[in-house]
Amino acid sequence: MESDPREDADLIPLETWLERVRTAADSPRDMTLSVRERGALLELARVAAHSSERIAAPLSTFLAGVACADLPTDERGAFVRRLTDSLSAGVR
């Protein structure tokens, strides 16, 4: 049986991983995620994964990121939350 990845001591901590992503992307944009943005993106991923093929989750979050890339950082989380709410309403 495969081990639970959360029990794997070799996993890179989330903050370290996100910093690696920001560094590797070498983007002039502010790529720091607020708590609100994290929650909104995770909720979008959850809705996508449970409403479509699971692969829709990462692709949907990428598209949301592209869509809100030019928004001020303090508006991005709300944008993703509205997008998720809109998509959720269409699923029901």
N, C-alpha and C positions, 0 to 999 in steps of 0.2 A: 504494500500500500504506500502511496506517495505521502510524504510528510506535509504537514500544514506549513505553508510558507511563513506564517506569522511566528512560527517557532524556530525558524531558520536563523541562527546567530550570524550568518553571513550577509543578511539583508542590510542594505545601506539605509540609514535613517532617512525619513522623508525630507527633512530640511536639507540634509547633505545632498540628496538626490536632486532636489529642486535647484539648489545652488549650482550643481554640475550642469543641469540643463541650461540655466541662465548663462553660465560661463561659456558653454559650448555653442549656444545660439549667437553669442556676441552681437546682440541686438542693441540698437540705440534706444529702444523702448524700455519703459519701466516694466519689468516682467515679474515684479513682486506680487504675490497673490494675497489679498486680504482674507480674513476669516470668512467674510461674507461671500467673496468670490469663490473660495474653496467650496463652501457649502452649496452655492448655486451650481457650480460645475458638477459636483458630485450628484446633486439631485437631477440635473439634466442627464448625466450618464445613467443613473438609475432608471429614469423614465424611458430613455432610449433602449436600454438593455431589456426592459420588461415589456416594451411595446413593439419591438421589432427584433431583428436578429441581434444577438449580443454585440456583434461588431459595430452596430450603430452607435454604441456608447462612445468609444474614442473618436470616431469620425464626427459625431455630433458635437462633441466638446471642441474639436478642432475648428469646425465651421463656426461655432459660437465665438471662438477666439478671433477668428478672421473678421467676423461681423462687427465685433466691438473693439477692434484694434485701435481705431481712431478716437474712441471715447475717452474722456478724462478718467483717470484711474478710479475716482470715487463713484463713477456711474456704471462701471462694468458689471459689478455684481447684480445690480438692479436690472440691468439689461438681460443678463442670462436668466435671472429669475422670471422676468416677463416672458421670455422666449419659452422657458420650460412650462410656465402656466398655460401659454397658448397651445403648446404641443399637447399637454396633458388634457386640455379641454377637447381637443380634436380626437383623442383616443377613446374617451368615455362613451 
